[in-house]
Amino acid sequence: MALTLLAAAGCASTEKHEGTGEYVDDSVITTKVKALLFDEPNLRSGEINVETFKGVVQLSGFVNSKADINKAVEIVRSVKGVESVKNDMRLK
């Protein structure tokens, strides 16, 4: 029983580190966001970086217009599991 508790504690998350389940959830969110950005014809998804940590998606990179920034943020917010969006995208 002590071994089970020790193993479970090893998978727990902290403020700066994700647990195993959270890592999987975040990678799924990142994949979904990247796919949706790729499917958007007006966005150059290759120039938008996506990172997710504990449901918070951070977007960075360069886009052509403020409308592109707004569209990317709107797409991210539509993904299930996204807690919030940090927008670090810049205009070219």
N, C-alpha and C positions, 0 to 999 in steps of 0.2 A: 504494500500500500504506500509506503514511504517513497518507493521508486516511482510509482505512478504520479504522486504529487510533485516530486522533483522534476520529472519529465514535463509535466504540465506547466510548471513554473518557468521552465526553459523556453517555452513557446509563447509566454506572455509578452505583451507589448509594454513599452515604456514610452515616455514623452518623446524620445528621439529615435526609438527603434520600434519597428513593426513586429507584431506576432506573425506566425506563419499564415494564419487565415487572412489577416489584413493585407499581407504581401500579395497573396493570390487575388484578393478582391481588387487591390490597387492596380495590379497588372491587367486585370480584365477591363477595368475602367479605362486605363491608358490605351489598350488595344481598341476598344469601342470608339473612343474619342478620335484616335488617329484614323480609323476607318471612315468615320463620318466626315472628318476634315478632308480626307482624300477624295471623297465622293462629291464634295462641294466644288463645282466647276470654277468659281471665281477666286478660290483660295489656292495659294501655292503651298500645299501642305508640307512639301519638302523643306520649306523655310520656317515652319512653325514647330517648335520643340514642345513636347508634352511630357510632363512628369507628374506623378500622383503619389501623395503620401497621406495615409489615413483619410482618404476621401477628398482631400484638397488637391485640385488640379492646378498646376502652374503652367501657363502658356508663355513662351518666350520666342523670340525670333523677329523677323521683319515681314511686314505686309505693305501693300500699296496704298491703303486708305483707312480712314477711321471706320468706314462701313465694313471693311474686312475684319477689323478688330471686333466690332460689335457682333458680326455674324459668327465668328469663331467662338466668342464667349457664349452666345445664344446656343450654339451647337453643344458646347460642353455642359451647359446647365440642363440640357434635355436628357443627358445620360443618367440612368438610374444608378444611385450610389454616390453621386457627386455631392459632397457637402458644401463646397464653396469653390470659387475660381480666383486664382491670383493671376492678374494680367500683367505680364512684363513684355508684351509685344511692342515693337517700335515701328514707326513709319519709315519707309525708305527715303 
